[in-house]
Structures are given as C-alpha cells and as structure tokens.
Amino acid sequence: MNIAVIPARGGSKRIPRKNIKEFFGKPMIAWSIEAAKASGLFDHIIVSTDDAEIAEVAEQWGAEVPFVRPAELADDHTGTNDVVVHAAKWAMDQGFELDAVCCIYATAPFIRYEDIRSGKTLLDSGQWAYAIAVTDFAAPIFRSVKEHEDGGLEMFFPEHYLTRSQDLPKALHDAGQFYWGRPSAWLNGVRGFDRSTAIIKIPRWRVQDIDDLEDWERAEILANYIIGHQ
C-alpha cells in the first residue's frame, strides 16, 4: 500500500493561510491533492493539519483528514520528517501494510503526476531508501558571495575565485515538491540527502519554493505560462 502525506499546518506567518489561499483558480493545496490523485498510485491521500478550515478544503478536493495533527507537531520548529513519521505511525496503527510513503508539499502548484510516478518507479528500481525531486541551481554555488559584516563582499569558497564556471561541479537542491520513502527509512530517521537517495530531476522553470510574498508573486507569473498553456 502507498500513502501520500501532505503537511499543511494553519500557522503560516509570512503568507497567511497560504495552504488554502487561492492560486490560479484553486486553493493552493488543491494542486498537490489533484496531482496525487492523478498519479493513481495512492490508496490514501492524507492531509496532516491542525486547522479545521484547511481540513475542510482538503476534503472538498478529495483528500482524507483522518486525524488532527497534535499541537506539538504544529509549531514553527517542527520538521517535515516528524509530521510524516506521525502520519505513517497512524497508518500502521490502522493496520495499513505500507510499501511506500510519499510526502507532498501543500505549496507545490507546478507538481506533475508524471513526476510522482517517475519517483515511485525510481524508488522501486533498486535498494533506495528515498526518491526525491531536485533541480539545479541557476548559478554556480561555488562562486557564491555574501555581504561581509564590515561591508563589501566575501566568497563562500574563495579557493574557486579563478575557477571557470564550466569546471565547477553542478550542484542540485531540493525542488520542494515531493519525497518518496520507504516506511523504515522515515521511521528510522535515515538521512534524505545521502547516497541511499535516488533523484528525479525537475527543470528549473517548473520549480518555485513559496515561502514569502515575493515567491508567491513569482509563482503567479510563472503559472500564466506553465499552467495556462497546459
């Protein structure tokens, strides 16, 4: 049995109510729920939330909200892994025989069901603990700089000051869309960014993390092209 877990707490501060705020004609969380449903892979699509309004919207769009997330797992410091582990333990307590658990972010409007399917296929292709969606950085991170506390710039990697960009290794980052994992990996705290993790590469133009209003506005601009031309 496969389950999807969509974490969606109600206390977002930088973008109030962002999980159910309308985005391109639907509540934001609806994009994730619909992609999960369209993949055809999940016996249960579970939204983990502490918020009654989010729960209502999630159910309207076809997800299940079988429990209220405990308060200790709904503050600003709770990690995604803790939320997924809580949901997985709940599922096993119900007698579900879990094969894989996929965490899907509630704010991933450009997620595609085909990528979710590719992730599951990749997870099953070897002895992987996880299969995670990633993308590449737009610029070489080894030539990145920061503002020095006394003014001016300082390189994070000064040893690469004269290194040509094409000679630097390509760096990847979490696409902020989904994470497939074996129940044992989630429950035993196996590190996600490690050699036991397979990767599904998502093109940069389909990746937009949504943490603040600038992110949201950029996503709206992208949506006109990504969603509007599908």
Buried (B, 14 or more C-beta within 10 A) or exposed (E): EBBBBBBBBBEBEEBEBBBBBEBBEBBBBBBBBBBBBEBEBBEBBBBBBBBEEBBEBBEEBEBBBBBEBEEEBBEEEBEBBBBBBBBBEBBEEEEBEBBBBBBBBBBBBBBBBEBBBBBBBBBEEEEBBBBBBBBBEEEBBBBEEEEEEEEEEEEEBEEBEEEEEEEBEEEBEBBBBBBBBBBEBBBEEBEBEEEBBBBBEBEEEBBBBBEEEEBBEEBEEBBEEBBEEE
